[in-house]
Amino acid sequence: MDSESNALKEDPSLIAPSRRRFIASALTSALGVSIADLVRPCELWAQACTNKPGQPNCSKVGDLFVPVREFRSKNKKLAVDMTVKGTTKSVATISGQGYQCCPMRLRYYEAQERGNGGAKWPENPALPGPGPTLRMRVGDAVDINLVNSIDPNFFGKTNSAPNGCDLRTNQDFKEIYPINDNMPSCFHEDNVTNLHYHGTHVTPDGEGDNVMVDVPPGKPPKNTRRTRFTLPLPPPATNPDTKQPFIMGQAPGTHWYHAHKHGSVALQLLNGMAGAFIIEGEFDDQLEALIPGLAKTEKVLVIQQLGDTILIHTDPPPMYTCAGGDPCPLVNGQLQPTIEMKPGEIQRWRFINATMQQASYLAYRFLGDDAHNASKGGPFPSDAGYAPVIRQIAYDGIQLAPERYNDPNFGLAQEFAMAPANRIDLLVQAPATTGKSRLAFRSVYGQPPAGCQQTTKADFLLYLNVSGSPVSPAMNFPTAANYPAMPAWLQWDENAPINKILKSRTLKFNQTLDASARPAINDLAYDGMPDTTQYIKLNTAEEWLLQNCWDSSIHPFHIHVNPFQVLEIFDPNASTQAVLQPPYIWRDTIAIPASKTVGTKLTPGYVRIRSRFVDFPGTFVLHCHILDHEDRGMMQEVQILDPTKPLPPLPMHS
Amino acid sequence: MGKPKKGGYPPPQPITNFIEIIDGKINPAAVTIAWGDLVVWTNKDAVSYSLAVCTNGQPDSNKIWRVLAGNTSSAPLEFDWSQGKGKDPFTYEYGMLPPGTAKATITAQISRF
């Protein structure tokens, strides 16, 4: 740790909560006004990067954790207006060059609950962080109006290249981008957006979870897009679209929303255009019955790496891209905040990895302060010292089966990993005595390419401070016997006709064979045509083999609308392979391990999955959730075809 | 983005710096950025300008960085380090065409501080 960072940690006044931020936040909540109304205007606009802590609006180490404002459904309906804007935000990081607080022009969500006096978020646009947390329950109607109010002139001109891709040159008149990238799979239309509801099981068409639409800046109606869908109740509830009983319900859990316009997803996620989308259901009721009061103390932690620029590295080829440097993972926009608990208390923590690059594929473990300091960025020590006990209860917003809750590799493990887009739900029990620990992290796959590397200067996400009297009455984790059973629709009955595997597919995550050598699937960059589209029959099950042919990177595979079960993971760089057992864990994003090349022999990493493509015909996408890979072509369309209906027209990205 | 010869690596996260042109003047006239950073110019005047690297102290019409229409922002210009740049920091002098009177500097170095 450099001297600046050490100073940060050793000065109690700096570790104490930011009184100004906390009071201002509380005041605005109470008065219903913007922080901009309470502070001098000059405080909102930092003029240059600084390496001095304590700047207004800039997070500093150890600030008290500030939850993101929640908008909850009322009368079984969530109605929110989401306006995309641009402003200058103060982003803190601890990089290879120490603490920095930089003003950055970022796109963000300004949201308001519809109706008179609806709550607003953010209270202070100069503070970075996610959009509001949206919370509802299965069976609720969702009605979100997205308005793109970005002023393109605020961000600089894009799409200058003759083929429509972003143009970037350097000071020596050399072209850095697009070189050989071309439409539609290149960085382009940075100010065009849309919304994806990651983890939802709803129609991908029309006003559903439709990412095939573009919402440009400008004037209504073109800059406006309305989303309206109802979250499915558990089967045998009736699907209003087909009048048939649902086969899958909506998994209640920790999901999220984010921008998903192909060509600008990475930049908009790097800007922070994401938020939590929490869906509650029977699982939550069961947990609350087992641990009364759990909902009241729940924490939603949106992990982001924020920046205003995608780094494009061209020398030596092939081109690669990332956020660049080493932006520190932030929690709800805060740098290493402090969460308070009482001795013995159990809280539910919902983690969302809303980052966009490989460097944020991190393994996490609580370590006592002493153990963390002694580890010096090396492997996690076997003795974690003063640390809470964790139990994982859900993965990607889908509850674990009791067998997996009691599995040493999952529910009982004290270490967990999240690739970009993964979510992890934990029960966290504070030690019985007071003390302080940190949630430390390590890169799962070592160092990515130069310029993209994860910092070792700031290798923990947050502090946990345990103080006060022990919680009373004593709180206990669910036991193997009373942990909630999986609902029938999340069980995979091998004998049920719907679960019969009708087709197998292999998807190779590799590079294009042309000069661009872009991220690709089966040698092709996404082109919106049938050669990059998977056609699947409605209400059938399939087994897929997902191969990673890159030595240098994982590829987090994500598919919209339908989650999948992970049957096997093969990591050629690992000395041992985990053997997965049924009931298999449901996921919607899985990191395909990197390949291994010895001499001229490449051994791909791979994942085997199975999924049911049920309830909703329509068009959506699968892709790598390292989002610069996705923007440059590692994506395919998926068409779920209902054999009882006429074929839809050829897929085209609108 | 290349790797500077000495110290300081990894580089800081690249950011975009914004420079305004108002009433025919470049503001700020001198900025310090890190290698890898980008610069966007916003022309708040109604007339168009070209921004050109200086040769012998004058904007060189053969070395135009950006052409800016009135009331627009430029595409980002990336300042990347490459072999031959010499020791860091490196100061670029540039100015506007026409009329070539307003000049400014951008200094790129390994750190912003």
Interface residues (C-beta under 8 A of the other chain):
Chain A: A48 C49 N51 T93 S95 G96 Q97 Q100 C102 M104 R105 P152 N153 F154 F155 G156 K157 T158 S160 D166 L167 R168 T169 N170 Q171 D172 F173 I176 G307 D308 T309 L311 I312 H313 D315 A323 G324 G325 D326 P327 A450 G451 Q453 T455
Chain B: M1 G2 K3 G8 Y9 P10 P11 P12 Q13 P14 I15 T16 F18 G36 D37 L38 V40 T42 V53 K63 W65 N71 T72 S73 S74 A75 P76 L77 E78 F79 D80 S82 Y92 A108 S111 R112 F113
